[in-house]
């Protein structure tokens, strides 16, 4: 259904396949209609020959093609299919941003740690939700809302120092870019484990954090 990169379970869809053929409007509608997620149109990538830059035109944009275009963005995310169609009809190249802290939170780790943790959780039979991969070498694990606020305490109880682990919790007031948003020359955000139809159950952060913290720790994080 979505663009998907290879996973340890063997599922694979080519980056240019997918039901929606790269049409951002249809992807945005799918997330609202089938996943019941709120969406927000963001900035996009402008291309001039081989050069690529963020539509915001900031000299050193910190998130090219993947940030809101207005300060009051939280009030403009929508869960309406009709509104989503209108938004992307007006700005068809706009990135698809998903507010965290509403219907899900996201735990983000380096790709190497994410692959290690994903393989471990699949062996253990952990029920996983969607997992996305970014072209900047990060993996994002979707968990139940409220999970981000628990991360620091859970990491300490597992024996790790939260400040030492390369692990980011995204909850209320934050956003993530949804597949197939382009982040410039490096490529697009893709699903590692696709977000299927229906508002299926997400794992709690307690289910995924032990494997994620362990994997990040193997990448160099000292114990607390």
Secondary structure by P-SEA (a helix, b strand, c coil): cccccccccccccccccccccccaaaaaaaaaacccbbbbbbbbbbbcccccccccccccccccccccccccccccccccaaaaaaaaaacccbbbbbbccccbbbbbbcaaaaaaaaaaaaaacccccbbbbcccbbbbbbcccccccaaaaaaaaaccccccccbbbbcccbbbbcccccccccbbbbbcccccccccccccccccaaaaaaaaaaaccccc
